[in-house]
Amino acid sequence: MSDDRLLELAPLFALGALDGDDLAEFVPALASQPALQAEATAFEAVVGRLAAAAALVPPGTRLRS
């Protein structure tokens, strides 16, 4: 798998949405490529911030009833 393709998969990995052959190829590459590790770590940080931000939004009044 090309380096560009691995970088495209980094956001899916961070979301936990990578599976099958893509995951099987991504994980070993992640262990051996510092640039890919940095990309995955950056996306994981964004995913964490998104989850925290979404938790701060109160549900609408129609949803409460």
PyMOL Python script that loads the backbone (N, CA, C, O; Angstrom):
from pymol import cmd

cmd.read_pdbstr("""\
ATOM      1  N   MET A   1       0.856  -1.171   0.000  1.00  0.00           N
ATOM      2  CA  MET A   1       0.000   0.000   0.000  1.00  0.00           C
ATOM      3  C   MET A   1       0.900   1.231   0.000  1.00  0.00           C
ATOM      4  O   MET A   1       1.922   1.264   0.686  1.00  0.00           O
ATOM      5  N   SER A   2       0.516   2.231  -0.767  1.00  0.00           N
ATOM      6  CA  SER A   2       1.338   3.434  -0.885  1.00  0.00           C
ATOM      7  C   SER A   2       1.244   4.290   0.377  1.00  0.00           C
ATOM      8  O   SER A   2       0.291   4.193   1.150  1.00  0.00           O
ATOM      9  N   ASP A   3       2.259   5.125   0.559  1.00  0.00           N
ATOM     10  CA  ASP A   3       2.273   6.036   1.704  1.00  0.00           C
ATOM     11  C   ASP A   3       1.089   6.995   1.659  1.00  0.00           C
ATOM     12  O   ASP A   3       0.506   7.311   2.695  1.00  0.00           O
ATOM     13  N   ASP A   4       0.732   7.459   0.463  1.00  0.00           N
ATOM     14  CA  ASP A   4      -0.412   8.365   0.330  1.00  0.00           C
ATOM     15  C   ASP A   4      -1.697   7.675   0.765  1.00  0.00           C
ATOM     16  O   ASP A   4      -2.528   8.276   1.446  1.00  0.00           O
ATOM     17  N   ARG A   5      -1.861   6.424   0.377  1.00  0.00           N
ATOM     18  CA  ARG A   5      -3.065   5.672   0.754  1.00  0.00           C
ATOM     19  C   ARG A   5      -3.100   5.466   2.265  1.00  0.00           C
ATOM     20  O   ARG A   5      -4.165   5.571   2.873  1.00  0.00           O
ATOM     21  N   LEU A   6      -1.971   5.179   2.873  1.00  0.00           N
ATOM     22  CA  LEU A   6      -1.925   5.008   4.326  1.00  0.00           C
ATOM     23  C   LEU A   6      -2.316   6.309   5.030  1.00  0.00           C
ATOM     24  O   LEU A   6      -3.050   6.282   6.018  1.00  0.00           O
ATOM     25  N   LEU A   7      -1.833   7.439   4.529  1.00  0.00           N
ATOM     26  CA  LEU A   7      -2.190   8.731   5.125  1.00  0.00           C
ATOM     27  C   LEU A   7      -3.686   9.002   4.987  1.00  0.00           C
ATOM     28  O   LEU A   7      -4.289   9.610   5.871  1.00  0.00           O
ATOM     29  N   GLU A   8      -4.288   8.555   3.887  1.00  0.00           N
ATOM     30  CA  GLU A   8      -5.735   8.719   3.710  1.00  0.00           C
ATOM     31  C   GLU A   8      -6.524   7.879   4.713  1.00  0.00           C
ATOM     32  O   GLU A   8      -7.651   8.229   5.065  1.00  0.00           O
ATOM     33  N   LEU A   9      -5.943   6.785   5.171  1.00  0.00           N
ATOM     34  CA  LEU A   9      -6.627   5.905   6.111  1.00  0.00           C
ATOM     35  C   LEU A   9      -6.484   6.359   7.566  1.00  0.00           C
ATOM     36  O   LEU A   9      -7.205   5.872   8.436  1.00  0.00           O
ATOM     37  N   ALA A  10      -5.571   7.274   7.836  1.00  0.00           N
ATOM     38  CA  ALA A  10      -5.325   7.724   9.209  1.00  0.00           C
ATOM     39  C   ALA A  10      -6.580   8.268   9.900  1.00  0.00           C
ATOM     40  O   ALA A  10      -6.801   7.943  11.066  1.00  0.00           O
ATOM     41  N   PRO A  11      -7.410   9.077   9.238  1.00  0.00           N
ATOM     42  CA  PRO A  11      -8.620   9.548   9.930  1.00  0.00           C
ATOM     43  C   PRO A  11      -9.581   8.405  10.277  1.00  0.00           C
ATOM     44  O   PRO A  11     -10.199   8.415  11.342  1.00  0.00           O
ATOM     45  N   LEU A  12      -9.701   7.439   9.393  1.00  0.00           N
ATOM     46  CA  LEU A  12     -10.569   6.296   9.687  1.00  0.00           C
ATOM     47  C   LEU A  12     -10.026   5.488  10.855  1.00  0.00           C
ATOM     48  O   LEU A  12     -10.793   5.004  11.687  1.00  0.00           O
ATOM     49  N   PHE A  13      -8.720   5.343  10.919  1.00  0.00           N
ATOM     50  CA  PHE A  13      -8.105   4.643  12.042  1.00  0.00           C
ATOM     51  C   PHE A  13      -8.402   5.375  13.346  1.00  0.00           C
ATOM     52  O   PHE A  13      -8.747   4.749  14.348  1.00  0.00           O
ATOM     53  N   ALA A  14      -8.269   6.695  13.332  1.00  0.00           N
ATOM     54  CA  ALA A  14      -8.515   7.499  14.536  1.00  0.00           C
ATOM     55  C   ALA A  14      -9.964   7.380  15.000  1.00  0.00           C
ATOM     56  O   ALA A  14     -10.239   7.430  16.199  1.00  0.00           O
ATOM     57  N   LEU A  15     -10.877   7.225  14.069  1.00  0.00           N
ATOM     58  CA  LEU A  15     -12.297   7.079  14.413  1.00  0.00           C
ATOM     59  C   LEU A  15     -12.663   5.655  14.825  1.00  0.00           C
ATOM     60  O   LEU A  15     -13.770   5.409  15.304  1.00  0.00           O
ATOM     61  N   GLY A  16     -11.737   4.725  14.640  1.00  0.00           N
ATOM     62  CA  GLY A  16     -12.025   3.331  14.927  1.00  0.00           C
ATOM     63  C   GLY A  16     -12.862   2.687  13.833  1.00  0.00           C
ATOM     64  O   GLY A  16     -13.530   1.681  14.072  1.00  0.00           O
ATOM     65  N   ALA A  17     -12.829   3.258  12.643  1.00  0.00           N
ATOM     66  CA  ALA A  17     -13.660   2.784  11.542  1.00  0.00           C
ATOM     67  C   ALA A  17     -12.875   2.011  10.490  1.00  0.00           C
ATOM     68  O   ALA A  17     -13.395   1.718   9.414  1.00  0.00           O
ATOM     69  N   LEU A  18     -11.651   1.689  10.792  1.00  0.00           N
ATOM     70  CA  LEU A  18     -10.822   0.965   9.839  1.00  0.00           C
ATOM     71  C   LEU A  18     -10.897  -0.524  10.165  1.00  0.00           C
ATOM     72  O   LEU A  18     -10.755  -0.916  11.323  1.00  0.00           O
ATOM     73  N   ASP A  19     -11.120  -1.349   9.150  1.00  0.00           N
ATOM     74  CA  ASP A  19     -11.206  -2.784   9.406  1.00  0.00           C
ATOM     75  C   ASP A  19     -10.687  -3.581   8.216  1.00  0.00           C
ATOM     76  O   ASP A  19     -10.253  -3.015   7.212  1.00  0.00           O
ATOM     77  N   GLY A  20     -10.739  -4.880   8.342  1.00  0.00           N
ATOM     78  CA  GLY A  20     -10.377  -5.768   7.248  1.00  0.00           C
ATOM     79  C   GLY A  20      -8.936  -5.628   6.801  1.00  0.00           C
ATOM     80  O   GLY A  20      -8.024  -5.428   7.604  1.00  0.00           O
ATOM     81  N   ASP A  21      -8.760  -5.740   5.492  1.00  0.00           N
ATOM     82  CA  ASP A  21      -7.419  -5.682   4.906  1.00  0.00           C
ATOM     83  C   ASP A  21      -6.745  -4.337   5.156  1.00  0.00           C
ATOM     84  O   ASP A  21      -5.533  -4.272   5.361  1.00  0.00           O
ATOM     85  N   ASP A  22      -7.533  -3.266   5.139  1.00  0.00           N
ATOM     86  CA  ASP A  22      -6.949  -1.942   5.375  1.00  0.00           C
ATOM     87  C   ASP A  22      -6.335  -1.866   6.772  1.00  0.00           C
ATOM     88  O   ASP A  22      -5.223  -1.364   6.934  1.00  0.00           O
ATOM     89  N   LEU A  23      -7.045  -2.356   7.767  1.00  0.00           N
ATOM     90  CA  LEU A  23      -6.517  -2.345   9.135  1.00  0.00           C
ATOM     91  C   LEU A  23      -5.295  -3.254   9.242  1.00  0.00           C
ATOM     92  O   LEU A  23      -4.309  -2.907   9.892  1.00  0.00           O
ATOM     93  N   ALA A  24      -5.366  -4.407   8.608  1.00  0.00           N
ATOM     94  CA  ALA A  24      -4.254  -5.355   8.649  1.00  0.00           C
ATOM     95  C   ALA A  24      -2.984  -4.773   8.037  1.00  0.00           C
ATOM     96  O   ALA A  24      -1.884  -5.126   8.463  1.00  0.00           O
ATOM     97  N   GLU A  25      -3.111  -3.904   7.064  1.00  0.00           N
ATOM     98  CA  GLU A  25      -1.943  -3.268   6.459  1.00  0.00           C
ATOM     99  C   GLU A  25      -1.541  -1.997   7.198  1.00  0.00           C
ATOM    100  O   GLU A  25      -0.363  -1.643   7.247  1.00  0.00           O
ATOM    101  N   PHE A  26      -2.527  -1.316   7.771  1.00  0.00           N
ATOM    102  CA  PHE A  26      -2.253  -0.029   8.418  1.00  0.00           C
ATOM    103  C   PHE A  26      -1.455  -0.197   9.708  1.00  0.00           C
ATOM    104  O   PHE A  26      -0.492   0.534   9.942  1.00  0.00           O
ATOM    105  N   VAL A  27      -1.847  -1.147  10.539  1.00  0.00           N
ATOM    106  CA  VAL A  27      -1.228  -1.294  11.866  1.00  0.00           C
ATOM    107  C   VAL A  27       0.276  -1.557  11.784  1.00  0.00           C
ATOM    108  O   VAL A  27       1.032  -0.883  12.485  1.00  0.00           O
ATOM    109  N   PRO A  28       0.750  -2.500  10.967  1.00  0.00           N
ATOM    110  CA  PRO A  28       2.206  -2.673  10.883  1.00  0.00           C
ATOM    111  C   PRO A  28       2.924  -1.435  10.331  1.00  0.00           C
ATOM    112  O   PRO A  28       4.028  -1.108  10.767  1.00  0.00           O
ATOM    113  N   ALA A  29       2.297  -0.755   9.378  1.00  0.00           N
ATOM    114  CA  ALA A  29       2.903   0.459   8.829  1.00  0.00           C
ATOM    115  C   ALA A  29       2.975   1.546   9.894  1.00  0.00           C
ATOM    116  O   ALA A  29       3.935   2.315   9.948  1.00  0.00           O
ATOM    117  N   LEU A  30       1.960   1.601  10.731  1.00  0.00           N
ATOM    118  CA  LEU A  30       1.924   2.601  11.806  1.00  0.00           C
ATOM    119  C   LEU A  30       3.105   2.418  12.754  1.00  0.00           C
ATOM    120  O   LEU A  30       3.700   3.389  13.221  1.00  0.00           O
ATOM    121  N   ALA A  31       3.429   1.177  13.024  1.00  0.00           N
ATOM    122  CA  ALA A  31       4.531   0.883  13.944  1.00  0.00           C
ATOM    123  C   ALA A  31       5.897   1.249  13.369  1.00  0.00           C
ATOM    124  O   ALA A  31       6.846   1.466  14.122  1.00  0.00           O
ATOM    125  N   SER A  32       6.003   1.319  12.051  1.00  0.00           N
ATOM    126  CA  SER A  32       7.317   1.534  11.448  1.00  0.00           C
ATOM    127  C   SER A  32       7.493   2.891  10.756  1.00  0.00           C
ATOM    128  O   SER A  32       8.583   3.194  10.273  1.00  0.00           O
ATOM    129  N   GLN A  33       6.448   3.701  10.702  1.00  0.00           N
ATOM    130  CA  GLN A  33       6.541   4.980   9.998  1.00  0.00           C
ATOM    131  C   GLN A  33       6.187   6.146  10.922  1.00  0.00           C
ATOM    132  O   GLN A  33       5.013   6.372  11.214  1.00  0.00           O
ATOM    133  N   PRO A  34       7.186   6.876  11.378  1.00  0.00           N
ATOM    134  CA  PRO A  34       6.940   8.005  12.275  1.00  0.00           C
ATOM    135  C   PRO A  34       5.976   9.055  11.704  1.00  0.00           C
ATOM    136  O   PRO A  34       5.180   9.626  12.449  1.00  0.00           O
ATOM    137  N   ALA A  35       6.040   9.311  10.412  1.00  0.00           N
ATOM    138  CA  ALA A  35       5.135  10.309   9.816  1.00  0.00           C
ATOM    139  C   ALA A  35       3.693   9.837   9.900  1.00  0.00           C
ATOM    140  O   ALA A  35       2.791  10.636  10.149  1.00  0.00           O
ATOM    141  N   LEU A  36       3.472   8.567   9.698  1.00  0.00           N
ATOM    142  CA  LEU A  36       2.124   8.005   9.804  1.00  0.00           C
ATOM    143  C   LEU A  36       1.651   8.026  11.249  1.00  0.00           C
ATOM    144  O   LEU A  36       0.481   8.302  11.515  1.00  0.00           O
ATOM    145  N   GLN A  37       2.542   7.739  12.177  1.00  0.00           N
ATOM    146  CA  GLN A  37       2.206   7.823  13.602  1.00  0.00           C
ATOM    147  C   GLN A  37       1.780   9.237  13.972  1.00  0.00           C
ATOM    148  O   GLN A  37       0.796   9.420  14.689  1.00  0.00           O
ATOM    149  N   ALA A  38       2.498  10.222  13.496  1.00  0.00           N
ATOM    150  CA  ALA A  38       2.170  11.618  13.788  1.00  0.00           C
ATOM    151  C   ALA A  38       0.809  11.988  13.209  1.00  0.00           C
ATOM    152  O   ALA A  38       0.026  12.683  13.857  1.00  0.00           O
ATOM    153  N   GLU A  39       0.527  11.532  12.005  1.00  0.00           N
ATOM    154  CA  GLU A  39      -0.760  11.820  11.363  1.00  0.00           C
ATOM    155  C   GLU A  39      -1.905  11.186  12.148  1.00  0.00           C
ATOM    156  O   GLU A  39      -2.919  11.836  12.404  1.00  0.00           O
ATOM    157  N   ALA A  40      -1.747   9.930  12.526  1.00  0.00           N
ATOM    158  CA  ALA A  40      -2.785   9.233  13.288  1.00  0.00           C
ATOM    159  C   ALA A  40      -2.993   9.896  14.648  1.00  0.00           C
ATOM    160  O   ALA A  40      -4.128  10.051  15.098  1.00  0.00           O
ATOM    161  N   THR A  41      -1.914  10.280  15.294  1.00  0.00           N
ATOM    162  CA  THR A  41      -2.011  10.947  16.599  1.00  0.00           C
ATOM    163  C   THR A  41      -2.739  12.282  16.477  1.00  0.00           C
ATOM    164  O   THR A  41      -3.551  12.626  17.335  1.00  0.00           O
ATOM    165  N   ALA A  42      -2.456  13.028  15.427  1.00  0.00           N
ATOM    166  CA  ALA A  42      -3.129  14.316  15.219  1.00  0.00           C
ATOM    167  C   ALA A  42      -4.626  14.111  15.010  1.00  0.00           C
ATOM    168  O   ALA A  42      -5.436  14.857  15.560  1.00  0.00           O
ATOM    169  N   PHE A  43      -4.997  13.113  14.228  1.00  0.00           N
ATOM    170  CA  PHE A  43      -6.422  12.849  14.013  1.00  0.00           C
ATOM    171  C   PHE A  43      -7.088  12.343  15.287  1.00  0.00           C
ATOM    172  O   PHE A  43      -8.244  12.676  15.546  1.00  0.00           O
ATOM    173  N   GLU A  44      -6.384  11.548  16.086  1.00  0.00           N
ATOM    174  CA  GLU A  44      -6.950  11.080  17.348  1.00  0.00           C
ATOM    175  C   GLU A  44      -7.232  12.256  18.283  1.00  0.00           C
ATOM    176  O   GLU A  44      -8.231  12.254  19.003  1.00  0.00           O
ATOM    177  N   ALA A  45      -6.363  13.248  18.272  1.00  0.00           N
ATOM    178  CA  ALA A  45      -6.584  14.437  19.095  1.00  0.00           C
ATOM    179  C   ALA A  45      -7.827  15.188  18.639  1.00  0.00           C
ATOM    180  O   ALA A  45      -8.612  15.655  19.465  1.00  0.00           O
ATOM    181  N   VAL A  46      -8.008  15.304  17.338  1.00  0.00           N
ATOM    182  CA  VAL A  46      -9.191  15.982  16.795  1.00  0.00           C
ATOM    183  C   VAL A  46     -10.458  15.207  17.165  1.00  0.00           C
ATOM    184  O   VAL A  46     -11.458  15.802  17.565  1.00  0.00           O
ATOM    185  N   VAL A  47     -10.412  13.896  17.031  1.00  0.00           N
ATOM    186  CA  VAL A  47     -11.570  13.065  17.379  1.00  0.00           C
ATOM    187  C   VAL A  47     -11.931  13.264  18.853  1.00  0.00           C
ATOM    188  O   VAL A  47     -13.109  13.361  19.196  1.00  0.00           O
ATOM    189  N   GLY A  48     -10.943  13.322  19.702  1.00  0.00           N
ATOM    190  CA  GLY A  48     -11.192  13.549  21.126  1.00  0.00           C
ATOM    191  C   GLY A  48     -11.815  14.904  21.399  1.00  0.00           C
ATOM    192  O   GLY A  48     -12.722  15.019  22.223  1.00  0.00           O
ATOM    193  N   ARG A  49     -11.337  15.926  20.715  1.00  0.00           N
ATOM    194  CA  ARG A  49     -11.915  17.266  20.904  1.00  0.00           C
ATOM    195  C   ARG A  49     -13.338  17.329  20.375  1.00  0.00           C
ATOM    196  O   ARG A  49     -14.192  17.981  20.977  1.00  0.00           O
ATOM    197  N   LEU A  50     -13.607  16.659  19.258  1.00  0.00           N
ATOM    198  CA  LEU A  50     -14.967  16.647  18.715  1.00  0.00           C
ATOM    199  C   LEU A  50     -15.935  15.972  19.676  1.00  0.00           C
ATOM    200  O   LEU A  50     -17.053  16.445  19.884  1.00  0.00           O
ATOM    201  N   ALA A  51     -15.501  14.878  20.249  1.00  0.00           N
ATOM    202  CA  ALA A  51     -16.360  14.165  21.195  1.00  0.00           C
ATOM    203  C   ALA A  51     -16.653  15.037  22.415  1.00  0.00           C
ATOM    204  O   ALA A  51     -17.784  15.058  22.901  1.00  0.00           O
ATOM    205  N   ALA A  52     -15.662  15.742  22.907  1.00  0.00           N
ATOM    206  CA  ALA A  52     -15.862  16.612  24.064  1.00  0.00           C
ATOM    207  C   ALA A  52     -16.766  17.792  23.707  1.00  0.00           C
ATOM    208  O   ALA A  52     -17.601  18.196  24.516  1.00  0.00           O
ATOM    209  N   ALA A  53     -16.610  18.335  22.532  1.00  0.00           N
ATOM    210  CA  ALA A  53     -17.428  19.475  22.122  1.00  0.00           C
ATOM    211  C   ALA A  53     -18.888  19.068  21.946  1.00  0.00           C
ATOM    212  O   ALA A  53     -19.793  19.820  22.307  1.00  0.00           O
ATOM    213  N   ALA A  54     -19.112  17.905  21.403  1.00  0.00           N
ATOM    214  CA  ALA A  54     -20.489  17.444  21.188  1.00  0.00           C
ATOM    215  C   ALA A  54     -21.191  17.195  22.516  1.00  0.00           C
ATOM    216  O   ALA A  54     -22.406  17.368  22.612  1.00  0.00           O
ATOM    217  N   ALA A  55     -20.461  16.801  23.516  1.00  0.00           N
ATOM    218  CA  ALA A  55     -21.060  16.530  24.815  1.00  0.00           C
ATOM    219  C   ALA A  55     -21.557  17.820  25.482  1.00  0.00           C
ATOM    220  O   ALA A  55     -22.402  17.756  26.375  1.00  0.00           O
ATOM    221  N   LEU A  56     -21.058  18.966  25.074  1.00  0.00           N
ATOM    222  CA  LEU A  56     -21.437  20.228  25.685  1.00  0.00           C
ATOM    223  C   LEU A  56     -22.731  20.806  25.128  1.00  0.00           C
ATOM    224  O   LEU A  56     -23.257  21.774  25.677  1.00  0.00           O
ATOM    225  N   VAL A  57     -23.240  20.248  24.076  1.00  0.00           N
ATOM    226  CA  VAL A  57     -24.451  20.759  23.453  1.00  0.00           C
ATOM    227  C   VAL A  57     -25.666  20.117  24.119  1.00  0.00           C
ATOM    228  O   VAL A  57     -25.851  18.903  24.038  1.00  0.00           O
ATOM    229  N   PRO A  58     -26.491  20.929  24.776  1.00  0.00           N
ATOM    230  CA  PRO A  58     -27.663  20.350  25.437  1.00  0.00           C
ATOM    231  C   PRO A  58     -28.714  19.917  24.402  1.00  0.00           C
ATOM    232  O   PRO A  58     -28.831  20.527  23.339  1.00  0.00           O
ATOM    233  N   PRO A  59     -29.467  18.876  24.716  1.00  0.00           N
ATOM    234  CA  PRO A  59     -30.505  18.443  23.781  1.00  0.00           C
ATOM    235  C   PRO A  59     -31.623  19.479  23.697  1.00  0.00           C
ATOM    236  O   PRO A  59     -31.859  20.233  24.641  1.00  0.00           O
ATOM    237  N   GLY A  60     -32.295  19.506  22.578  1.00  0.00           N
ATOM    238  CA  GLY A  60     -33.413  20.420  22.389  1.00  0.00           C
ATOM    239  C   GLY A  60     -34.586  20.049  23.291  1.00  0.00           C
ATOM    240  O   GLY A  60     -34.675  18.915  23.760  1.00  0.00           O
ATOM    241  N   THR A  61     -35.467  20.984  23.529  1.00  0.00           N
ATOM    242  CA  THR A  61     -36.600  20.731  24.422  1.00  0.00           C
ATOM    243  C   THR A  61     -37.516  19.644  23.901  1.00  0.00           C
ATOM    244  O   THR A  61     -38.108  18.917  24.699  1.00  0.00           O
ATOM    245  N   ARG A  62     -37.655  19.506  22.593  1.00  0.00           N
ATOM    246  CA  ARG A  62     -38.505  18.462  22.023  1.00  0.00           C
ATOM    247  C   ARG A  62     -37.946  17.077  22.310  1.00  0.00           C
ATOM    248  O   ARG A  62     -38.715  16.128  22.463  1.00  0.00           O
ATOM    249  N   LEU A  63     -36.631  16.937  22.387  1.00  0.00           N
ATOM    250  CA  LEU A  63     -36.018  15.651  22.673  1.00  0.00           C
ATOM    251  C   LEU A  63     -36.200  15.255  24.138  1.00  0.00           C
ATOM    252  O   LEU A  63     -36.262  14.068  24.460  1.00  0.00           O
ATOM    253  N   ARG A  64     -36.284  16.222  25.000  1.00  0.00           N
ATOM    254  CA  ARG A  64     -36.393  15.920  26.431  1.00  0.00           C
ATOM    255  C   ARG A  64     -37.755  15.291  26.762  1.00  0.00           C
ATOM    256  O   ARG A  64     -37.848  14.493  27.696  1.00  0.00           O
ATOM    257  N   SER A  65     -38.777  15.625  26.038  1.00  0.00           N
ATOM    258  CA  SER A  65     -40.103  15.104  26.371  1.00  0.00           C
ATOM    259  C   SER A  65     -40.388  13.774  25.743  1.00  0.00           C
ATOM    260  O   SER A  65     -41.468  13.218  25.939  1.00  0.00           O
TER     261      SER A  65
END
""", "prot")
cmd.dss("prot")
cmd.show_as("cartoon", "prot")
cmd.util.cbc("prot")
cmd.orient("prot")
